[in-house]
Amino acid sequence: MPYTSLYITPPSFDNLLLASDGDLLTALHFIGSQKAEEHLQEGDETDLPIFQETRRWLDIYFSGHQPDFTPRYKLDNVTPFRQEVSEIMCTIPFGETMTYGEIATQIAQRHGLNKMSAQAVGGAVGWNPICLIIPCHRVMGAGGQLTGYGGGINNKIALLRLEGSLSVE
């Protein structure tokens, strides 16, 4: 049975919807995003230990610090490519960014390929069901350009500012 919980963020951000299978976090999305809408009607609202753990992580994160733990989560229906992209995103340090092209280059090198599509990487980044914890907001377009974000470009800008990797524009 799926479960959900609402996290009230600081004023600069949209609130977050957490989803769980009862044991592990299965989704974390900004309210108003397409993925959040998919999960809003699916679960019973309850306070599970995994939601408490995730809220503690979010409290630390929104205070402007990188938490020293990761809530337990699982990626459902993940392909090997999406898994690899997710693992690379998790290596991007707090306050830093990486481009889709840089991720594509890493994957190409790992697999002995001449080239990997940055657009394919973009699709895998956009698939990410657990924002912030798997930091897809830290992935930028070519030349460090701000690009679309499933959680809303305003949230992406606010997250990057919170982490100190984006100055006022």
C-alpha angles and dihedrals in degrees: 000000000000121000132196138197134185122231117201108218130200114281096266092065140057113249120263133239117214122199130191141176087226095273110037134036108257101174141014117182139159112254109255094034117118092245092051090053089054090055101037096083097037106072144058113242108241142141109250126175089249090056090050090050092048093047089052089052091048092048090055093044095050089049085067100259135111108245115236093224137047123226113241109262142161133209112224120207093006118165120215089253093052090046091053093048090048091051091051091049089054089059094059104106123235107272095022134093138207130198128239087244093054090053090047090051092051092051093046091051093048091053098039093247126147092223143000125201115256086203090059088051088050090055091051092047090050091050092060108128096191110058122193094014088059092037104220088153087073092064114097137185125257113309091015093293119165109248135181120301127201090223092053128278091253090059091047091052092047092048093050090048091049089054092046096241096113125052123209111289 
